[in-house]
Amino acid sequence: ITVQVKDSNGNNVNNGGGDVELNTSLGDIGTVTDNNDGTYTAIYTSATTVGTATITGTLNSIVITDDASISLKNG
């Protein structure tokens, strides 16, 4: 999972230093890494069940407004 931080005008932020936390409704998300370039990454591990995983997060305790979804299917 990669998060690109944007400023209030929608421009990419080019530095790190924020506190990003990511959560999922299905599966697991590993530790978030600050890449010090405005992006943050974490490894998503899928669940063993079929469904839709919704990824949510916060930046400095403020809710990130764009959620992501991952569709998990058999086989």
QUIBEL-V996047 format. One record per residue. N is the residue number from 1. SS is DSSP state (alpha for helix, beta for strand, coil for the rest). PSI is psi in whole degrees, 0 to 359 (none if undefined). NEAR is the number of other C-alpha atoms within 8 Angstrom. Layout:
# QUIBEL-V996047
n;ss;psi;near
N;SS;PSI;NEAR
N;SS;PSI;NEAR
This chain:
# QUIBEL-V996047
n;ss;psi;near
1;coil;133;6
2;beta;132;7
3;beta;127;7
4;beta;117;9
5;coil;139;8
6;beta;153;10
7;coil;183;8
8;coil;344;5
9;coil;3;5
10;coil;8;6
11;coil;144;7
12;beta;136;9
13;coil;139;10
14;coil;12;8
15;coil;163;8
16;coil;207;10
17;coil;350;6
18;coil;167;7
19;coil;105;8
20;beta;130;11
21;beta;134;8
22;beta;145;10
23;beta;156;9
24;beta;148;11
25;coil;346;7
26;coil;124;10
27;coil;200;11
28;beta;150;10
29;beta;130;11
30;coil;188;8
31;coil;137;6
32;coil;133;11
33;beta;129;7
34;beta;117;12
35;coil;2;9
36;coil;27;10
37;coil;18;9
38;coil;358;14
39;beta;152;14
40;beta;138;13
41;beta;153;11
42;coil;154;11
43;coil;129;9
44;beta;131;9
45;beta;123;8
46;coil;157;8
47;coil;169;9
48;coil;5;5
49;coil;158;6
50;coil;143;9
51;beta;190;8
52;beta;123;9
53;beta;125;12
54;beta;125;11
55;beta;125;12
56;beta;165;11
57;beta;173;11
58;beta;152;12
59;beta;115;11
60;coil;44;7
61;coil;7;7
62;beta;132;6
63;beta;131;7
64;coil;126;9
65;coil;337;4
66;coil;114;5
67;coil;162;9
68;beta;152;7
69;beta;143;8
70;beta;126;8
71;beta;121;8
72;beta;124;11
73;coil;160;7
74;coil;148;4
75;coil;none;2
